[in-house]
């Protein structure tokens, strides 16, 4: 039961981190396209920049949370590597 | 991810981050100063080489110093240090993106006045043979918040992936950072006017800031992905 829980949590961390980064990269590409299309509008600049900050902040938040979890629970990785 | 994949990633990151306007500007000032004094082609090439070696040496020294700091930390200490470096990188990247939209307003990556004055003094006013080496060092200091941070991030990354020879990786990364300057040096030595390269640099500044901002953020995310074990780097 305990081993299954550890394996599941590590798997979830990996899935969550990957999805956060890939999702953010896709959204950032969209932001760049919008910024390139409407580069002369000051209002659009503000919205695009705020969206970029939001997307980067969200993805960083997910990565930070998962990394801090790993740092504070090193046994999770250790047991996973040992195959327990 | 394999070591080959990591190498390719570092090369791409290095080439894109090397498009930092301040580094190109200092190099072009050195070239313009040297050509303006009527130096021979060999001496101009020697100045360019001195700049490249100065920059490469400063990058290598910074990266290795941080590598040894990471080695001296405990396992959890190194992980916390990596988190701090990643957060600094992300903040630096966001400031660089802000500079793409509104350069110079609020918090900005504009080089410090003292560094700009030093660069001008050694590139244009007072000429000594050692200046080109010194300017290479100054150019890294002028881009400390982007390229300097990226060197720390790479050194941290190399520590976590257990790279056997971080020296070689740092030299490769430093060379990738200099790719744009190398292209400029080749163009100038083949007869292209410094003013033409300078115009290209001025026209490309916003794109350079945008790409280096995104690249800094992606590099920081890559570090966090390695620290939280999502990405494991293997030999093959």
Interface residues (C-beta under 8 A of the other chain):
Chain A: X10 X13 X14 X17 X18 X21 X24 X25 X28 X32 X35 X45 X48 X49 X52 X53 X56 X59 X60 X63 X64 X66 X67 X68 X69 X70 X71 X74 X77
Chain B: X75 X76 X79 X80 X83 X86 X87 X90 X93 X94 X97 X98 X101 X102 X210 X214 X217 X218 X220 X221 X224 X225 X227 X228 X229 X230
